[in-house]
Amino acid sequence: MATSSGSPVAVIACLVFFSFIAASTANFYQDFDITWGDGRGKIVNNGEVLTLSLDKASGSGFQSKNEYLYGKIDMQLKLVPGNSAGTVTAYYLSSKGSNWDEIDFEFLGNLSGDPYILHTNVFSQGKGNREQQFYLWFDPTADFHTYSILWNPQRIVFSADGTPIREFKNMESMGVPFPKNQPMRIYSSLWNADDWATRGGLVKTDWSQAPFTASYRNFNANACTWSNGASSCKSDNPSSANSWLSQELDTTSQERLRWVQKNYMIYNYCSDTKRFPQGLPSECNAS
Ligand SMILES: *[C@@H]1O[C@H](CO)[C@@H](O)[C@H](O)[C@H]1NC(C)=O
């Protein structure tokens, strides 16, 4: 590049090259703010890793700088290892206001060797009550695993390591509100919830094990960013444009989803007839 440093073509090539590098390296300084926890949340390794911790005095949390209106958002998490009973690591998208939309992953800790529960929920216009809970087919504390939310106008898909665990379809045609016009931020927090989290609150947090720490890395958002009332959409892969905006589950993914739901789902609001004596929510009768 030194020999042609005056050429505009070389300068543009350089800019394209460097913006490509910038886009492909997750940087927590660039994308997130630690919002609470008085030093218990930290960005380390030059922005490559974020850690949250919890002790008896406080938990901690962070949020994205951007607001998103649709996206395919991936994050790798490594959950609190060992005796994590009583702790909850929440990772979710949420809008603001009393009619908010929300897409939730919550990881409920457990005694050493006992399984975490992955709790999921979808709120639209302030109404949730759509819980599904899962065990995982791997140990989420031994290593980093990728948790993804695909949110486009037709569906919301929750995935773990690329395997879909839950799909919430747009069923507005049946009168079920779908999150579609309130931009959401990404939030995460680690806190104490030993009144309900582990075996329904029977197992309490063992503070002698504190501080409890969860780690995050490799954030990636192919998403539409909301700013000043306008949305701008991006894809990290120029050749596939914004394919995520119309992505659906192919046959293999649908099989994987059924495998998870058959073998790892431990609670489904759509099967909880006792809870809804007036009849199951209408989206439950759809598919
Ligand atoms: C913790 O382990 C117990 C015993 O295996 C299990 O019943 C429970 O679902 C597990 N997870 C949580 C978060 O309570």
The ligand as an SDF file (V2000), in Angstrom:
LIG
                    3D

 14 14  0  0  0  0  0  0  0  0999 V2000
  -31.8420  -28.6190   40.0180 C   0  0  0  0  0  0  0  0  0  0  0  0
  -31.7110  -30.0080   40.2540 O   0  0  0  0  0  0  0  0  0  0  0  0
  -32.9050  -30.6500   40.6770 C   0  0  0  0  0  0  0  0  0  0  0  0
  -32.5740  -32.0870   41.0130 C   0  0  0  0  0  0  0  0  0  0  0  0
  -32.0120  -32.7380   39.8900 O   0  0  0  0  0  0  0  0  0  0  0  0
  -33.9480  -30.5400   39.5810 C   0  0  0  0  0  0  0  0  0  0  0  0
  -35.1840  -31.0740   40.0300 O   0  0  0  0  0  0  0  0  0  0  0  0
  -34.1430  -29.0530   39.2000 C   0  0  0  0  0  0  0  0  0  0  0  0
  -35.0110  -28.9720   38.0820 O   0  0  0  0  0  0  0  0  0  0  0  0
  -32.8010  -28.4570   38.8440 C   0  0  0  0  0  0  0  0  0  0  0  0
  -32.8140  -27.0690   38.3890 N   0  0  0  0  0  0  0  0  0  0  0  0
  -33.2960  -26.0240   39.0710 C   0  0  0  0  0  0  0  0  0  0  0  0
  -33.0140  -24.6900   38.5160 C   0  0  0  0  0  0  0  0  0  0  0  0
  -33.9520  -26.1170   40.0840 O   0  0  0  0  0  0  0  0  0  0  0  0
  1  2  1  0
  1 10  1  0
  2  3  1  0
  3  4  1  0
  3  6  1  0
  4  5  1  0
  6  7  1  0
  6  8  1  0
  8  9  1  0
  8 10  1  0
 10 11  1  0
 11 12  1  0
 12 13  1  0
 12 14  2  0
M  END
$$$$
